[in-house]
Every structure is written in structure tokens, then in C-alpha cells.
Amino acid sequence: MKTRAIADLTQLSDADFFSEVSTGLGHILKSAIGLEQSAALLANQGHTRGYRILLSMVEEEAAKFLILLDAVRCPRTPPEQVSRHLKRIYSHLAKGIYAEACDWKPSTFGELLEYMENERREFYLDGPSDVDWIFWNRILQEREHKIYVDYVDTDEGHVWFTPPEDDPDDLWLIYSSSPLQLAQALRDSGCTTPESLEVIAKLWRPVQMTSNYRWVDLRALNIRTLQKLDNLGLLCEQPQDVYAAITDRWTFPLYSAELKLARVKQSALRKIQEQWSPDYWW
């Protein structure tokens, strides 16, 4: 038996690839929806800590959906690119970036890459003066802090980090997951059948994502994708807001982007702290 074998999808012919991806998308979305329903039950009972944990899992599952769908938009040559991309399904950082990218509004692909560079940093400076303390990667830290107790060495000494306790007053934090909404819209509109995935691949694989590729052009391609599916009788009739979720929130394919943790030397951040002054900052 071999676990974590998602990259083996690259060994399939296109027809089998689309079939397996379609099946996987269905399983992932079902899992995400089930987790969201469980999260809602916890929230209604005032168990906000459990709600936060499950919502993180919802977003990771929905991000897996989007990562797998990007494998369809990714050219199959070189095969290493598809394989490398598929393995991101096992990366908490990559899934976190995918989830957050649903709410980003970059004007170009290059601008999106800049956003992601900030989120990939292993350590970063922040605080009232922007340089006061060194923090661990924000996406990974927020995920870990919701779930685990940890003993941490900070700028102010060693401390125990503990997950936030239940607080019924925090129920206002309840919100619908953006990546899950997008995944559901793609499924409900018929974009995830094997036949539709074949159409998506033919439209998207030839498109090269350069740094100056504009959001308006991406949105136009999203619209053209839905129109092509409609012309072929593959688009499912849905309320307009479902189509709008796809055209306005299905972002640039990220298979060519670097999503690994970017190593940062804390000594370099210390140097920035030492050189900082209010006059220099202004």
C-alpha cells in the first residue's frame, strides 16, 4: 500500500486523469461540506474553539479541491510540474495560501505572486512600529494556535501558547468559507464532470501565466469557460450569483508559483530592528 500517492495521477491518460480528478473533487467537496455542517453545530452550542478548528479543516479541504482543479489547468509537460503541483495537497502552507487567495483582488498575476511572497516568509517583523517583534509564518502560526498547545521562545522569553477557549461572545466570528463557496459554485455549475474538465484543460493549458497577465483577462477567460461549457450543453443552470462566484473569484492558476516556505534568517530581521528609527521610518 502507498499513501499520499496523489502524484500518481500524472501516470494516467488524459481521459482517465479527468475521470479520477472528477471523482476526487466530489469526495473532497463532500468532506468539506460535512465538516462545515459539524462546525455549525459546534458554533450553535457555543463551542467556538471546536468551530474554529473545524472551519480550518473546511478551508483546507476546499483548498485541496482548488489545487486538484488547478492540476487540470496545468500543462502536462513537463510532467514534473504537474507532479510537483499535486503534492501541494499535503502542504498546510500551500492550502492556506490557496484558501486566502480566494479573497485577494490582484490586478495582475505578478501582483498575486507578490502577495504570496509575503505569506511564504518563515519569519517576519510586526508590531506597533512594524519591527517590534519577530513572528513565525502567519498562516502556519494561526493554524497551529487554533489546535495545539506549544512552548515558544519569543522576544520576551519563553511562554506557553494555548488555543483560545470557548467564548460564546465570539459567535459573531461565524462566516461562510470563501474557498468552499467557490468549490460549491464550480461543482453546482457542472465544471467538475470529466467532460467539463476536458474542456477546461483545452482552454487553460495553452495560456501562459506571465507576471503582466491581467485580472480582467483572467475574468474574461473564466467567462469564456462558462460560455464554452454552456454551448456544449455541459453547464448546469444555476442562479446568477453562482456563475458570478466563478467569474469573480476563481483566481489565477497557481501551478507555476512557488508556494514552499521561504527561509528567513532571524539575524537579518534583528539587523533591521537595530537599524530602525522613527525618523528613518517616516
ZAMARGU-4260 file (C-alpha; in steps of 0.2 Angstrom, whole numbers, plus 5000, padded with zeros to 4 digits):
<rodrens>
0) 5000/5000/5000 | 5006/5018/4996 | 4998/5033/5004 | 5000/5051/4998 | 5000/5044/4981
5) 4992/5059/4973 | 5006/5062/4961 | 5002/5045/4953 | 4988/5054/4944 | 5001/5060/4931
10) 5003/5042/4925 | 4986/5042/4918 | 4980/5046/4901 | 4970/5062/4899 | 4953/5053/4899
15) 4957/5043/4915 | 4965/5058/4923 | 4949/5069/4920 | 4939/5054/4927 | 4949/5052/4943
20) 4950/5070/4946 | 4932/5072/4944 | 4929/5058/4957 | 4942/5066/4969 | 4934/5083/4968
25) 4917/5075/4973 | 4925/5066/4988 | 4934/5082/4994 | 4919/5093/4992 | 4908/5081/5002
30) 4921/5080/5015 | 4922/5099/5016 | 4903/5101/5017 | 4902/5088/5031 | 4915/5097/5041
35) 4906/5114/5039 | 4890/5106/5045 | 4899/5099/5060 | 4907/5116/5063 | 4890/5125/5063
40) 4883/5113/5076 | 4898/5117/5087 | 4895/5136/5085 | 4877/5134/5089 | 4881/5126/5105
45) 4894/5139/5110 | 4909/5128/5106 | 4919/5142/5097 | 4936/5133/5099 | 4930/5117/5090
50) 4921/5128/5077 | 4937/5137/5073 | 4947/5121/5072 | 4934/5113/5060 | 4932/5128/5050
55) 4951/5127/5047 | 4949/5110/5041 | 4935/5115/5029 | 4946/5128/5021 | 4960/5116/5019
60) 4948/5103/5011 | 4941/5117/4999 | 4959/5122/4995 | 4963/5104/4991 | 4948/5105/4979
65) 4956/5120/4970 | 4973/5113/4970 | 4967/5097/4961 | 4957/5108/4949 | 4972/5118/4945
70) 4981/5102/4940 | 4968/5101/4926 | 4973/5119/4920 | 4991/5115/4921 | 5000/5109/4905
75) 5005/5091/4906 | 5023/5094/4900 | 5034/5095/4908 | 5026/5081/4919 | 5037/5086/4934
80) 5027/5102/4935 | 5010/5093/4937 | 5018/5081/4949 | 5025/5095/4960 | 5009/5104/4960
85) 4998/5089/4965 | 5009/5086/4980 | 5004/5103/4987 | 4988/5094/4993 | 4999/5089/5008
90) 5006/5106/5012 | 4997/5116/5025 | 5005/5132/5019 | 5000/5129/5001 | 4982/5125/5006
95) 4982/5141/5017 | 4988/5152/5003 | 4975/5144/4991 | 4961/5147/5003 | 4966/5165/5006
100) 4969/5169/4988 | 4950/5167/4985 | 4948/5184/4993 | 4963/5193/4986 | 4960/5205/4972
105) 4976/5207/4962 | 4977/5217/4946 | 4989/5205/4938 | 4997/5188/4941 | 5013/5197/4946
110) 5004/5206/4960 | 4997/5190/4966 | 5014/5182/4967 | 5020/5197/4977 | 5005/5194/4989
115) 5011/5176/4991 | 5029/5180/4994 | 5024/5189/5010 | 5013/5174/5016 | 5028/5162/5012
120) 5040/5170/5024 | 5046/5159/5038 | 5048/5173/5050 | 5043/5192/5048 | 5043/5208/5058
125) 5027/5216/5065 | 5021/5226/5080 | 5016/5244/5083 | 5031/5251/5074 | 5031/5236/5061
130) 5048/5230/5068 | 5045/5227/5086 | 5044/5208/5086 | 5049/5193/5076 | 5034/5181/5072
135) 5033/5164/5064 | 5024/5162/5047 | 5007/5169/5049 | 4997/5156/5040 | 5005/5141/5049
140) 5005/5150/5066 | 4987/5154/5065 | 4983/5136/5061 | 4994/5129/5075 | 4987/5141/5088
145) 4969/5135/5085 | 4973/5117/5088 | 4989/5114/5099 | 4997/5119/5115 | 5016/5124/5112
150) 5030/5131/5122 | 5038/5145/5112 | 5054/5155/5113 | 5048/5173/5110 | 5057/5190/5110
155) 5051/5192/5128 | 5055/5175/5134 | 5048/5158/5134 | 5029/5156/5135 | 5015/5143/5133
160) 5004/5146/5118 | 4987/5139/5121 | 4972/5138/5109 | 4958/5151/5113 | 4945/5144/5124
165) 4926/5143/5121 | 4918/5161/5121 | 4900/5162/5116 | 4903/5181/5113 | 4914/5176/5098
170) 4899/5169/5089 | 4899/5184/5078 | 4915/5177/5070 | 4905/5164/5061 | 4906/5166/5042
175) 4905/5156/5027 | 4921/5149/5019 | 4926/5158/5003 | 4935/5143/4996 | 4921/5132/5000
180) 4909/5144/4992 | 4919/5144/4976 | 4921/5125/4976 | 4902/5123/4978 | 4899/5135/4963
185) 4911/5126/4952 | 4903/5109/4956 | 4885/5116/4955 | 4888/5124/4938 | 4894/5107/4931
190) 4913/5112/4930 | 4919/5096/4938 | 4912/5082/4927 | 4925/5073/4917 | 4918/5081/4901
195) 4919/5098/4908 | 4937/5095/4915 | 4942/5091/4897 | 4935/5107/4890 | 4944/5117/4905
200) 4960/5109/4901 | 4959/5113/4882 | 4955/5131/4886 | 4968/5134/4900 | 4983/5123/4897
205) 4989/5134/4882 | 4988/5150/4892 | 5004/5155/4900 | 5003/5165/4916 | 5016/5179/4915
210) 5018/5192/4928 | 5008/5205/4917 | 4993/5194/4914 | 4979/5205/4920 | 4964/5201/4931
215) 4952/5207/4918 | 4959/5195/4906 | 4958/5181/4918 | 4940/5185/4922 | 4936/5186/4903
220) 4944/5168/4902 | 4933/5162/4916 | 4918/5169/4907 | 4923/5161/4891 | 4925/5144/4900
225) 4907/5145/4906 | 4901/5150/4889 | 4910/5136/4881 | 4903/5123/4893 | 4886/5131/4890
230) 4887/5129/4871 | 4892/5111/4873 | 4877/5108/4885 | 4888/5104/4900 | 4884/5120/4910
235) 4871/5117/4924 | 4858/5130/4926 | 4861/5140/4942 | 4857/5157/4950 | 4867/5171/4943
240) 4877/5173/4959 | 4884/5155/4957 | 4891/5160/4940 | 4897/5176/4947 | 4907/5167/4961
245) 4916/5158/4947 | 4920/5173/4936 | 4924/5185/4950 | 4933/5173/4962 | 4942/5159/4953
250) 4959/5166/4953 | 4975/5164/4943 | 4981/5146/4942 | 4995/5144/4954 | 5004/5128/4947
255) 5019/5139/4942 | 5020/5149/4958 | 5032/5145/4972 | 5022/5140/4987 | 5035/5132/4999
260) 5040/5141/5015 | 5053/5155/5011 | 5068/5153/5023 | 5072/5169/5033 | 5087/5172/5044
265) 5081/5179/5060 | 5098/5188/5061 | 5093/5198/5046 | 5077/5203/5055 | 5087/5208/5070
270) 5098/5219/5060 | 5083/5228/5053 | 5076/5230/5071 | 5093/5238/5076 | 5094/5250/5062
275) 5076/5256/5064 | 5072/5273/5070 | 5056/5284/5069 | 5065/5297/5058 | 5070/5283/5046
280) 5053/5275/5046 | 5045/5291/5041
</rodrens>
